[in-house]
Amino acid sequence: MAGYLTLWWVWICIALALGVLELLAPAFIFLGFGLGAIAMAGIVLILPAAGVPALLALFALLSLLAWIGLRFAFRRQSSGGRIITRDINEN
């Protein structure tokens, strides 16, 4: 398994699988991991001689940064629900 994580197409497959999971459970959780996996595909394509522990640590860091970026990008998104501050039964 150690050699497989250094192949760029494995990271693309992982990113696609995480994208499908995000479609099944939309909460912007798996999307951050998917973006991290896409970034890892580019890194492994450029630097294929990195060790597996370093690759997994970098994947975790990139996924965390992608998740934080998504939280900032979608924080202003509203659910469209009204906030009621006055009760109609109050006189």
C-alpha positions as CSV (number, residue, x, y, z in Angstrom):
1,M,0.0,0.0,0.0
2,A,2.9,2.4,0.6
3,G,3.7,2.6,-3.1
4,Y,0.1,3.3,-4.1
5,L,-0.1,6.6,-2.1
6,T,2.7,8.0,-4.2
7,L,0.7,7.7,-7.4
8,W,-1.1,10.9,-8.4
9,W,-4.2,9.1,-9.9
10,V,-4.9,7.4,-6.5
11,W,-5.3,10.8,-5.0
12,I,-7.7,11.8,-7.8
13,C,-9.7,8.7,-7.2
14,I,-9.8,9.5,-3.5
15,A,-11.0,13.1,-4.3
16,L,-13.8,11.7,-6.6
17,A,-14.9,9.3,-3.9
18,L,-15.0,12.1,-1.3
19,G,-16.9,14.3,-3.8
20,V,-19.5,11.6,-4.1
21,L,-19.8,11.4,-0.3
22,E,-20.3,15.1,-0.2
23,L,-23.1,14.8,-2.7
24,L,-24.7,12.1,-0.5
25,A,-24.3,14.1,2.7
26,P,-24.0,17.8,1.9
27,A,-22.3,19.6,4.8
28,F,-19.1,20.9,3.4
29,I,-17.2,18.3,5.4
30,F,-16.1,15.8,2.7
31,L,-15.5,18.7,0.3
32,G,-12.5,19.9,2.3
33,F,-11.0,16.5,2.3
34,G,-11.7,16.2,-1.5
35,L,-10.0,19.5,-2.2
36,G,-7.0,18.3,-0.1
37,A,-6.8,15.1,-2.1
38,I,-6.8,17.1,-5.4
39,A,-4.0,19.3,-4.0
40,M,-2.1,16.1,-3.0
41,A,-2.5,14.8,-6.6
42,G,-0.7,17.8,-7.8
43,I,2.0,17.6,-5.2
44,V,2.6,13.9,-5.8
45,L,2.8,14.5,-9.5
46,I,5.5,17.1,-8.9
47,L,7.3,15.5,-6.0
48,P,6.8,11.7,-6.2
49,A,9.7,10.7,-3.8
50,A,8.0,11.8,-0.6
51,G,7.4,9.3,2.2
52,V,4.0,8.0,3.1
53,P,3.9,9.6,6.6
54,A,4.8,12.9,5.2
55,L,2.2,12.6,2.4
56,L,-0.5,11.8,4.9
57,A,0.5,14.6,7.2
58,L,0.5,17.0,4.3
59,F,-2.9,15.7,3.2
60,A,-4.3,16.4,6.7
61,L,-2.9,19.9,6.7
62,L,-4.2,20.7,3.2
63,S,-7.6,19.3,4.0
64,L,-7.8,21.4,7.2
65,L,-6.8,24.5,5.2
66,A,-9.4,23.7,2.5
67,W,-12.1,23.2,5.2
68,I,-11.3,26.5,6.9
69,G,-11.4,28.2,3.5
70,L,-14.8,26.7,2.7
71,R,-16.1,27.9,6.1
72,F,-15.0,31.4,5.3
73,A,-16.4,31.2,1.8
74,F,-19.9,29.9,2.8
75,R,-20.3,31.5,6.2
76,R,-22.6,34.2,4.9
77,Q,-25.0,31.7,3.4
78,S,-28.4,31.9,5.0
79,S,-30.9,29.2,5.4
80,G,-33.7,31.6,4.5
81,G,-35.6,31.1,7.7
82,R,-37.2,34.0,9.5
83,I,-36.2,34.9,13.0
84,I,-39.3,35.8,15.0
85,T,-38.6,38.3,17.8
86,R,-42.2,39.2,18.7
87,D,-44.9,36.8,19.7
88,I,-48.3,37.5,18.2
89,N,-50.0,36.6,21.5
90,E,-48.3,39.3,23.4
91,N,-50.3,42.5,24.0
